[in-house]
Amino acid sequence: MKVIIDRDGCIGCGVCADICPQVFQIADDGLSEVIAEPDGHEDAVKEAESSCPVEVIHAD
């Protein structure tokens, strides 16, 4: 699975990092970033993708 965040549209709400801290974190600039491959956390990544209020997480 490849995970991409459109950081231009990210609002830094932190929902993704709350749901799956193994893959997402809030960077120093206040926006979400991918920090690891989702190996073993695919379900949580999909939950983060569907929970993102601005729909900037894309996981395929």
PQR file with spaces between the fields and no chain letter, atoms N, CA, C, O and H, PARSE charges and radii, in Angstrom:
ATOM       1  N    MET     1       0.845   -1.182    0.000 -0.4000 1.5000
ATOM       2  CA   MET     1       0.000    0.000    0.000 -0.0000 2.0000
ATOM       3  C    MET     1       0.888    1.242    0.000  0.5500 1.7000
ATOM       4  O    MET     1       1.857    1.335    0.755 -0.5500 1.4000
ATOM       5  N    LYS     2       0.538    2.182   -0.856 -0.4000 1.5000
ATOM       6  CA   LYS     2       1.240    3.461   -0.900 -0.0000 2.0000
ATOM       7  C    LYS     2       0.334    4.516   -0.275  0.5500 1.7000
ATOM       8  O    LYS     2      -0.856    4.593   -0.580 -0.5500 1.4000
ATOM       9  H    LYS     2      -0.249    2.106   -1.469  0.4000 1.0000
ATOM      10  N    VAL     3       0.922    5.331    0.609 -0.4000 1.5000
ATOM      11  CA   VAL     3       0.163    6.356    1.315 -0.0000 2.0000
ATOM      12  C    VAL     3       0.729    7.722    0.953  0.5500 1.7000
ATOM      13  O    VAL     3       1.933    7.960    1.056 -0.5500 1.4000
ATOM      14  H    VAL     3       1.889    5.268    0.857  0.4000 1.0000
ATOM      15  N    ILE     4      -0.158    8.612    0.527 -0.4000 1.5000
ATOM      16  CA   ILE     4       0.233    9.973    0.138 -0.0000 2.0000
ATOM      17  C    ILE     4      -0.673   10.956    0.862  0.5500 1.7000
ATOM      18  O    ILE     4      -1.873   10.722    1.003 -0.5500 1.4000
ATOM      19  H    ILE     4      -1.136    8.418    0.444  0.4000 1.0000
ATOM      20  N    ILE     5      -0.092   12.053    1.318 -0.4000 1.5000
ATOM      21  CA   ILE     5      -0.872   13.154    1.890 -0.0000 2.0000
ATOM      22  C    ILE     5      -0.662   14.376    1.015  0.5500 1.7000
ATOM      23  O    ILE     5       0.473   14.764    0.738 -0.5500 1.4000
ATOM      24  H    ILE     5       0.883   12.243    1.204  0.4000 1.0000
ATOM      25  N    ASP     6      -1.757   14.979    0.581 -0.4000 1.5000
ATOM      26  CA   ASP     6      -1.701   16.250   -0.138 -0.0000 2.0000
ATOM      27  C    ASP     6      -1.553   17.346    0.910  0.5500 1.7000
ATOM      28  O    ASP     6      -2.542   17.891    1.398 -0.5500 1.4000
ATOM      29  H    ASP     6      -2.679   14.664    0.805  0.4000 1.0000
ATOM      30  N    ARG     7      -0.316   17.659    1.246 -0.4000 1.5000
ATOM      31  CA   ARG     7      -0.036   18.588    2.335 -0.0000 2.0000
ATOM      32  C    ARG     7      -0.529   19.998    2.030  0.5500 1.7000
ATOM      33  O    ARG     7      -0.722   20.787    2.955 -0.5500 1.4000
ATOM      34  H    ARG     7       0.488   17.217    0.850  0.4000 1.0000
ATOM      35  N    ASP     8      -0.739   20.338    0.754 -0.4000 1.5000
ATOM      36  CA   ASP     8      -1.269   21.665    0.408 -0.0000 2.0000
ATOM      37  C    ASP     8      -2.682   21.852    0.957  0.5500 1.7000
ATOM      38  O    ASP     8      -3.094   22.975    1.248 -0.5500 1.4000
ATOM      39  H    ASP     8      -0.582   19.697    0.003  0.4000 1.0000
ATOM      40  N    GLY     9      -3.418   20.759    1.096 -0.4000 1.5000
ATOM      41  CA   GLY     9      -4.773   20.846    1.588 -0.0000 2.0000
ATOM      42  C    GLY     9      -4.927   20.452    3.048  0.5500 1.7000
ATOM      43  O    GLY     9      -6.010   20.588    3.617 -0.5500 1.4000
ATOM      44  H    GLY     9      -3.083   19.847    0.860  0.4000 1.0000
ATOM      45  N    CYS    10      -3.856   19.967    3.657 -0.4000 1.5000
ATOM      46  CA   CYS    10      -3.898   19.507    5.051 -0.0000 2.0000
ATOM      47  C    CYS    10      -4.141   20.684    5.989  0.5500 1.7000
ATOM      48  O    CYS    10      -3.580   21.766    5.813 -0.5500 1.4000
ATOM      49  H    CYS    10      -2.976   19.858    3.195  0.4000 1.0000
ATOM      50  N    ILE    11      -4.995   20.450    6.999 -0.4000 1.5000
ATOM      51  CA   ILE    11      -5.267   21.486    7.999 -0.0000 2.0000
ATOM      52  C    ILE    11      -4.619   21.161    9.344  0.5500 1.7000
ATOM      53  O    ILE    11      -4.749   21.926   10.298 -0.5500 1.4000
ATOM      54  H    ILE    11      -5.451   19.571    7.143  0.4000 1.0000
ATOM      55  N    GLY    12      -3.922   20.027    9.419 -0.4000 1.5000
ATOM      56  CA   GLY    12      -3.205   19.667   10.637 -0.0000 2.0000
ATOM      57  C    GLY    12      -4.090   19.318   11.809  0.5500 1.7000
ATOM      58  O    GLY    12      -3.721   19.574   12.956 -0.5500 1.4000
ATOM      59  H    GLY    12      -3.817   19.405    8.643  0.4000 1.0000
ATOM      60  N    CYS    13      -5.247   18.739   11.553 -0.4000 1.5000
ATOM      61  CA   CYS    13      -6.172   18.425   12.646 -0.0000 2.0000
ATOM      62  C    CYS    13      -5.659   17.291   13.533  0.5500 1.7000
ATOM      63  O    CYS    13      -6.010   17.219   14.711 -0.5500 1.4000
ATOM      64  H    CYS    13      -5.546   18.531   10.621  0.4000 1.0000
ATOM      65  N    GLY    14      -4.836   16.408   12.977 -0.4000 1.5000
ATOM      66  CA   GLY    14      -4.226   15.340   13.756 -0.0000 2.0000
ATOM      67  C    GLY    14      -5.013   14.057   13.860  0.5500 1.7000
ATOM      68  O    GLY    14      -4.585   13.135   14.554 -0.5500 1.4000
ATOM      69  H    GLY    14      -4.551   16.466   12.021  0.4000 1.0000
ATOM      70  N    VAL    15      -6.152   13.964   13.191 -0.4000 1.5000
ATOM      71  CA   VAL    15      -6.963   12.755   13.261 -0.0000 2.0000
ATOM      72  C    VAL    15      -6.174   11.546   12.766  0.5500 1.7000
ATOM      73  O    VAL    15      -6.239   10.476   13.372 -0.5500 1.4000
ATOM      74  H    VAL    15      -6.500   14.713   12.627  0.4000 1.0000
ATOM      75  N    CYS    16      -5.444   11.702   11.692 -0.4000 1.5000
ATOM      76  CA   CYS    16      -4.690   10.574   11.136 -0.0000 2.0000
ATOM      77  C    CYS    16      -3.638   10.071   12.128  0.5500 1.7000
ATOM      78  O    CYS    16      -3.471    8.863   12.301 -0.5500 1.4000
ATOM      79  H    CYS    16      -5.391   12.571   11.200  0.4000 1.0000
ATOM      80  N    ALA    17      -2.940   10.987   12.769 -0.4000 1.5000
ATOM      81  CA   ALA    17      -1.916   10.610   13.748 -0.0000 2.0000
ATOM      82  C    ALA    17      -2.545    9.979   14.987  0.5500 1.7000
ATOM      83  O    ALA    17      -1.940    9.101   15.602 -0.5500 1.4000
ATOM      84  H    ALA    17      -3.076   11.968   12.629  0.4000 1.0000
ATOM      85  N    ASP    18      -3.735   10.406   15.359 -0.4000 1.5000
ATOM      86  CA   ASP    18      -4.436    9.793   16.486 -0.0000 2.0000
ATOM      87  C    ASP    18      -4.857    8.368   16.156  0.5500 1.7000
ATOM      88  O    ASP    18      -4.758    7.477   17.000 -0.5500 1.4000
ATOM      89  H    ASP    18      -4.227   11.119   14.860  0.4000 1.0000
ATOM      90  N    ILE    19      -5.325    8.152   14.933 -0.4000 1.5000
ATOM      91  CA   ILE    19      -5.802    6.839   14.512 -0.0000 2.0000
ATOM      92  C    ILE    19      -4.648    5.882   14.251  0.5500 1.7000
ATOM      93  O    ILE    19      -4.720    4.712   14.625 -0.5500 1.4000
ATOM      94  H    ILE    19      -5.405    8.876   14.247  0.4000 1.0000
ATOM      95  N    CYS    20      -3.592    6.362   13.617 -0.4000 1.5000
ATOM      96  CA   CYS    20      -2.489    5.485   13.217 -0.0000 2.0000
ATOM      97  C    CYS    20      -1.132    6.175   13.402  0.5500 1.7000
ATOM      98  O    CYS    20      -0.508    6.582   12.422 -0.5500 1.4000
ATOM      99  H    CYS    20      -3.534    7.313   13.313  0.4000 1.0000
ATOM     100  N    PRO    21      -0.676    6.308   14.644 -0.5600 1.5000
ATOM     101  CA   PRO    21       0.600    6.988   14.898  0.2800 2.0000
ATOM     102  C    PRO    21       1.812    6.234   14.374  0.5500 1.7000
ATOM     103  O    PRO    21       2.910    6.787   14.316 -0.5500 1.4000
ATOM     104  N    GLN    22       1.621    4.968   13.991 -0.4000 1.5000
ATOM     105  CA   GLN    22       2.716    4.195   13.417 -0.0000 2.0000
ATOM     106  C    GLN    22       3.072    4.679   12.014  0.5500 1.7000
ATOM     107  O    GLN    22       4.183    4.444   11.540 -0.5500 1.4000
ATOM     108  H    GLN    22       0.729    4.519   14.038  0.4000 1.0000
ATOM     109  N    VAL    23       2.128    5.356   11.343 -0.4000 1.5000
ATOM     110  CA   VAL    23       2.311    5.775    9.952 -0.0000 2.0000
ATOM     111  C    VAL    23       2.285    7.297    9.796  0.5500 1.7000
ATOM     112  O    VAL    23       2.959    7.840    8.920 -0.5500 1.4000
ATOM     113  H    VAL    23       1.225    5.546   11.728  0.4000 1.0000
ATOM     114  N    PHE    24       1.512    7.986   10.638 -0.4000 1.5000
ATOM     115  CA   PHE    24       1.343    9.437   10.494 -0.0000 2.0000
ATOM     116  C    PHE    24       1.842   10.176   11.737  0.5500 1.7000
ATOM     117  O    PHE    24       1.794    9.656   12.852 -0.5500 1.4000
ATOM     118  H    PHE    24       0.965    7.545   11.349  0.4000 1.0000
ATOM     119  N    GLN    25       2.314   11.384   11.519 -0.4000 1.5000
ATOM     120  CA   GLN    25       2.606   12.289   12.624 -0.0000 2.0000
ATOM     121  C    GLN    25       2.386   13.719   12.153  0.5500 1.7000
ATOM     122  O    GLN    25       2.332   13.998   10.955 -0.5500 1.4000
ATOM     123  H    GLN    25       2.352   11.807   10.613  0.4000 1.0000
ATOM     124  N    ILE    26       2.262   14.613   13.120 -0.4000 1.5000
ATOM     125  CA   ILE    26       2.178   16.028   12.806 -0.0000 2.0000
ATOM     126  C    ILE    26       3.613   16.565   12.807  0.5500 1.7000
ATOM     127  O    ILE    26       4.319   16.477   13.811 -0.5500 1.4000
ATOM     128  H    ILE    26       2.307   14.387   14.093  0.4000 1.0000
ATOM     129  N    ALA    27       4.022   17.111   11.687 -0.4000 1.5000
ATOM     130  CA   ALA    27       5.390   17.609   11.510 -0.0000 2.0000
ATOM     131  C    ALA    27       5.567   18.954   12.208  0.5500 1.7000
ATOM     132  O    ALA    27       4.606   19.541   12.704 -0.5500 1.4000
ATOM     133  H    ALA    27       3.448   17.182   10.872  0.4000 1.0000
ATOM     134  N    ASP    28       6.786   19.423   12.239 -0.4000 1.5000
ATOM     135  CA   ASP    28       7.105   20.701   12.879 -0.0000 2.0000
ATOM     136  C    ASP    28       6.335   21.870   12.272  0.5500 1.7000
ATOM     137  O    ASP    28       6.104   22.876   12.944 -0.5500 1.4000
ATOM     138  H    ASP    28       7.567   18.946   11.837  0.4000 1.0000
ATOM     139  N    ASP    29       5.938   21.744   11.003 -0.4000 1.5000
ATOM     140  CA   ASP    29       5.185   22.829   10.365 -0.0000 2.0000
ATOM     141  C    ASP    29       3.682   22.761   10.661  0.5500 1.7000
ATOM     142  O    ASP    29       2.909   23.569   10.148 -0.5500 1.4000
ATOM     143  H    ASP    29       6.126   20.927   10.458  0.4000 1.0000
ATOM     144  N    GLY    30       3.276   21.798   11.485 -0.4000 1.5000
ATOM     145  CA   GLY    30       1.878   21.687   11.886 -0.0000 2.0000
ATOM     146  C    GLY    30       1.008   20.865   10.961  0.5500 1.7000
ATOM     147  O    GLY    30      -0.195   20.743   11.192 -0.5500 1.4000
ATOM     148  H    GLY    30       3.904   21.141   11.902  0.4000 1.0000
ATOM     149  N    LEU    31       1.588   20.300    9.920 -0.4000 1.5000
ATOM     150  CA   LEU    31       0.831   19.499    8.962 -0.0000 2.0000
ATOM     151  C    LEU    31       1.191   18.028    9.110  0.5500 1.7000
ATOM     152  O    LEU    31       2.261   17.684    9.612 -0.5500 1.4000
ATOM     153  H    LEU    31       2.565   20.399    9.732  0.4000 1.0000
ATOM     154  N    SER    32       0.296   17.177    8.673 -0.4000 1.5000
ATOM     155  CA   SER    32       0.518   15.742    8.754 -0.0000 2.0000
ATOM     156  C    SER    32       1.567   15.295    7.747  0.5500 1.7000
ATOM     157  O    SER    32       1.720   15.880    6.674 -0.5500 1.4000
ATOM     158  H    SER    32      -0.573   17.456    8.265  0.4000 1.0000
ATOM     159  N    GLU    33       2.291   14.230    8.127 -0.4000 1.5000
ATOM     160  CA   GLU    33       3.243   13.623    7.219 -0.0000 2.0000
ATOM     161  C    GLU    33       3.261   12.122    7.437  0.5500 1.7000
ATOM     162  O    GLU    33       2.933   11.631    8.517 -0.5500 1.4000
ATOM     163  H    GLU    33       2.167   13.755    8.998  0.4000 1.0000
ATOM     164  N    VAL    34       3.650   11.399    6.394 -0.4000 1.5000
ATOM     165  CA   VAL    34       3.809    9.949    6.470 -0.0000 2.0000
ATOM     166  C    VAL    34       5.212    9.676    6.989  0.5500 1.7000
ATOM     167  O    VAL    34       6.190   10.197    6.452 -0.5500 1.4000
ATOM     168  H    VAL    34       3.917   11.798    5.516  0.4000 1.0000
ATOM     169  N    ILE    35       5.311    8.856    8.040 -0.4000 1.5000
ATOM     170  CA   ILE    35       6.616    8.586    8.636 -0.0000 2.0000
ATOM     171  C    ILE    35       7.085    7.153    8.455  0.5500 1.7000
ATOM     172  O    ILE    35       8.239    6.839    8.746 -0.5500 1.4000
ATOM     173  H    ILE    35       4.517    8.433    8.476  0.4000 1.0000
ATOM     174  N    ALA    36       6.203    6.274    7.976 -0.4000 1.5000
ATOM     175  CA   ALA    36       6.579    4.867    7.820 -0.0000 2.0000
ATOM     176  C    ALA    36       5.652    4.181    6.825  0.5500 1.7000
ATOM     177  O    ALA    36       4.556    4.660    6.533 -0.5500 1.4000
ATOM     178  H    ALA    36       5.265    6.529    7.739  0.4000 1.0000
ATOM     179  N    GLU    37       6.119    3.057    6.317 -0.4000 1.5000
ATOM     180  CA   GLU    37       5.277    2.221    5.471 -0.0000 2.0000
ATOM     181  C    GLU    37       4.155    1.645    6.337  0.5500 1.7000
ATOM     182  O    GLU    37       4.361    1.405    7.526 -0.5500 1.4000
ATOM     183  H    GLU    37       7.009    2.668    6.554  0.4000 1.0000
ATOM     184  N    PRO    38       2.984    1.422    5.763 -0.5600 1.5000
ATOM     185  CA   PRO    38       1.852    0.962    6.563  0.2800 2.0000
ATOM     186  C    PRO    38       1.830   -0.536    6.855  0.5500 1.7000
ATOM     187  O    PRO    38       0.805   -1.054    7.299 -0.5500 1.4000
ATOM     188  N    ASP    39       2.914   -1.232    6.623 -0.4000 1.5000
ATOM     189  CA   ASP    39       2.950   -2.686    6.802 -0.0000 2.0000
ATOM     190  C    ASP    39       2.333   -3.116    8.134  0.5500 1.7000
ATOM     191  O    ASP    39       2.834   -2.775    9.205 -0.5500 1.4000
ATOM     192  H    ASP    39       3.746   -0.811    6.263  0.4000 1.0000
ATOM     193  N    GLY    40       1.251   -3.861    8.047 -0.4000 1.5000
ATOM     194  CA   GLY    40       0.555   -4.342    9.225 -0.0000 2.0000
ATOM     195  C    GLY    40      -0.453   -3.367    9.797  0.5500 1.7000
ATOM     196  O    GLY    40      -1.161   -3.698   10.749 -0.5500 1.4000
ATOM     197  H    GLY    40       0.843   -4.138    7.177  0.4000 1.0000
ATOM     198  N    HIS    41      -0.531   -2.180    9.238 -0.4000 1.5000
ATOM     199  CA   HIS    41      -1.451   -1.159    9.743 -0.0000 2.0000
ATOM     200  C    HIS    41      -2.399   -0.657    8.657  0.5500 1.7000
ATOM     201  O    HIS    41      -2.926    0.452    8.745 -0.5500 1.4000
ATOM     202  H    HIS    41       0.044   -1.912    8.465  0.4000 1.0000
ATOM     203  N    GLU    42      -2.610   -1.476    7.643 -0.4000 1.5000
ATOM     204  CA   GLU    42      -3.427   -1.055    6.507 -0.0000 2.0000
ATOM     205  C    GLU    42      -4.852   -0.667    6.900  0.5500 1.7000
ATOM     206  O    GLU    42      -5.399    0.300    6.370 -0.5500 1.4000
ATOM     207  H    GLU    42      -2.182   -2.378    7.572  0.4000 1.0000
ATOM     208  N    ASP    43      -5.450   -1.408    7.818 -0.4000 1.5000
ATOM     209  CA   ASP    43      -6.820   -1.088    8.230 -0.0000 2.0000
ATOM     210  C    ASP    43      -6.874    0.279    8.913  0.5500 1.7000
ATOM     211  O    ASP    43      -7.800    1.054    8.675 -0.5500 1.4000
ATOM     212  H    ASP    43      -5.006   -2.194    8.248  0.4000 1.0000
ATOM     213  N    ALA    44      -5.892    0.575    9.755 -0.4000 1.5000
ATOM     214  CA   ALA    44      -5.853    1.868   10.434 -0.0000 2.0000
ATOM     215  C    ALA    44      -5.596    2.998    9.440  0.5500 1.7000
ATOM     216  O    ALA    44      -6.148    4.089    9.586 -0.5500 1.4000
ATOM     217  H    ALA    44      -5.140   -0.055    9.948  0.4000 1.0000
ATOM     218  N    VAL    45      -4.766    2.745    8.436 -0.4000 1.5000
ATOM     219  CA   VAL    45      -4.511    3.758    7.402 -0.0000 2.0000
ATOM     220  C    VAL    45      -5.792    4.044    6.631  0.5500 1.7000
ATOM     221  O    VAL    45      -6.099    5.202    6.349 -0.5500 1.4000
ATOM     222  H    VAL    45      -4.318    1.859    8.318  0.4000 1.0000
ATOM     223  N    LYS    46      -6.536    3.010    6.292 -0.4000 1.5000
ATOM     224  CA   LYS    46      -7.810    3.206    5.594 -0.0000 2.0000
ATOM     225  C    LYS    46      -8.808    3.969    6.465  0.5500 1.7000
ATOM     226  O    LYS    46      -9.571    4.791    5.959 -0.5500 1.4000
ATOM     227  H    LYS    46      -6.287    2.069    6.521  0.4000 1.0000
ATOM     228  N    GLU    47      -8.806    3.701    7.767 -0.4000 1.5000
ATOM     229  CA   GLU    47      -9.678    4.437    8.688 -0.0000 2.0000
ATOM     230  C    GLU    47      -9.264    5.911    8.733  0.5500 1.7000
ATOM     231  O    GLU    47     -10.115    6.800    8.729 -0.5500 1.4000
ATOM     232  H    GLU    47      -8.186    3.032    8.179  0.4000 1.0000
ATOM     233  N    ALA    48      -7.961    6.161    8.773 -0.4000 1.5000
ATOM     234  CA   ALA    48      -7.472    7.548    8.768 -0.0000 2.0000
ATOM     235  C    ALA    48      -7.862    8.248    7.475  0.5500 1.7000
ATOM     236  O    ALA    48      -8.264    9.411    7.485 -0.5500 1.4000
ATOM     237  H    ALA    48      -7.269    5.439    8.776  0.4000 1.0000
ATOM     238  N    GLU    49      -7.742    7.530    6.362 -0.4000 1.5000
ATOM     239  CA   GLU    49      -8.106    8.101    5.063 -0.0000 2.0000
ATOM     240  C    GLU    49      -9.578    8.508    5.052  0.5500 1.7000
ATOM     241  O    GLU    49      -9.915    9.602    4.600 -0.5500 1.4000
ATOM     242  H    GLU    49      -7.415    6.585    6.354  0.4000 1.0000
ATOM     243  N    SER    50     -10.444    7.645    5.541 -0.4000 1.5000
ATOM     244  CA   SER    50     -11.883    7.951    5.505 -0.0000 2.0000
ATOM     245  C    SER    50     -12.280    8.970    6.581  0.5500 1.7000
ATOM     246  O    SER    50     -13.334    9.597    6.473 -0.5500 1.4000
ATOM     247  H    SER    50     -10.171    6.757    5.908  0.4000 1.0000
ATOM     248  N    SER    51     -11.454    9.140    7.608 -0.4000 1.5000
ATOM     249  CA   SER    51     -11.758   10.080    8.689 -0.0000 2.0000
ATOM     250  C    SER    51     -11.221   11.481    8.455  0.5500 1.7000
ATOM     251  O    SER    51     -11.600   12.415    9.161 -0.5500 1.4000
ATOM     252  H    SER    51     -10.598    8.630    7.695  0.4000 1.0000
ATOM     253  N    CYS    52     -10.347   11.638    7.480 -0.4000 1.5000
ATOM     254  CA   CYS    52      -9.736   12.945    7.217 -0.0000 2.0000
ATOM     255  C    CYS    52     -10.820   13.939    6.788  0.5500 1.7000
ATOM     256  O    CYS    52     -11.500   13.715    5.787 -0.5500 1.4000
ATOM     257  H    CYS    52     -10.039   10.879    6.906  0.4000 1.0000
ATOM     258  N    PRO    53     -10.986   15.037    7.538 -0.5600 1.5000
ATOM     259  CA   PRO    53     -12.071   15.977    7.216  0.2800 2.0000
ATOM     260  C    PRO    53     -11.877   16.737    5.908  0.5500 1.7000
ATOM     261  O    PRO    53     -12.842   17.259    5.351 -0.5500 1.4000
ATOM     262  N    VAL    54     -10.649   16.806    5.413 -0.4000 1.5000
ATOM     263  CA   VAL    54     -10.398   17.520    4.153 -0.0000 2.0000
ATOM     264  C    VAL    54      -9.979   16.565    3.026  0.5500 1.7000
ATOM     265  O    VAL    54      -9.593   17.011    1.945 -0.5500 1.4000
ATOM     266  H    VAL    54      -9.865   16.382    5.866  0.4000 1.0000
ATOM     267  N    GLU    55     -10.057   15.252    3.281 -0.4000 1.5000
ATOM     268  CA   GLU    55      -9.839   14.220    2.277 -0.0000 2.0000
ATOM     269  C    GLU    55      -8.514   14.347    1.539  0.5500 1.7000
ATOM     270  O    GLU    55      -8.477   14.252    0.312 -0.5500 1.4000
ATOM     271  H    GLU    55     -10.371   14.890    4.159  0.4000 1.0000
ATOM     272  N    VAL    56      -7.420   14.563    2.279 -0.4000 1.5000
ATOM     273  CA   VAL    56      -6.109   14.717    1.640 -0.0000 2.0000
ATOM     274  C    VAL    56      -5.237   13.475    1.770  0.5500 1.7000
ATOM     275  O    VAL    56      -4.115   13.463    1.264 -0.5500 1.4000
ATOM     276  H    VAL    56      -7.450   14.641    3.276  0.4000 1.0000
ATOM     277  N    ILE    57      -5.722   12.429    2.436 -0.4000 1.5000
ATOM     278  CA   ILE    57      -4.972   11.180    2.545 -0.0000 2.0000
ATOM     279  C    ILE    57      -5.439   10.250    1.447  0.5500 1.7000
ATOM     280  O    ILE    57      -6.637   10.040    1.255 -0.5500 1.4000
ATOM     281  H    ILE    57      -6.634   12.439    2.848  0.4000 1.0000
ATOM     282  N    HIS    58      -4.474    9.692    0.727 -0.4000 1.5000
ATOM     283  CA   HIS    58      -4.778    8.749   -0.365 -0.0000 2.0000
ATOM     284  C    HIS    58      -3.960    7.492   -0.142  0.5500 1.7000
ATOM     285  O    HIS    58      -2.730    7.532   -0.125 -0.5500 1.4000
ATOM     286  H    HIS    58      -3.501    9.862    0.884  0.4000 1.0000
ATOM     287  N    ALA    59      -4.652    6.378    0.029 -0.4000 1.5000
ATOM     288  CA   ALA    59      -3.987    5.096    0.266 -0.0000 2.0000
ATOM     289  C    ALA    59      -4.469    4.085   -0.751  0.5500 1.7000
ATOM     290  O    ALA    59      -5.661    3.793   -0.843 -0.5500 1.4000
ATOM     291  H    ALA    59      -5.651    6.346    0.015  0.4000 1.0000
ATOM     292  N    ASP    60      -3.529    3.556   -1.514 -0.4000 1.5000
ATOM     293  CA   ASP    60      -3.855    2.539   -2.536 -0.0000 2.0000
ATOM     294  C    ASP    60      -2.987    1.317   -2.341  0.5500 1.7000
ATOM     295  O    ASP    60      -3.104    0.351   -3.094 -0.5500 1.4000
ATOM     296  H    ASP    60      -2.561    3.793   -1.440  0.4000 1.0000
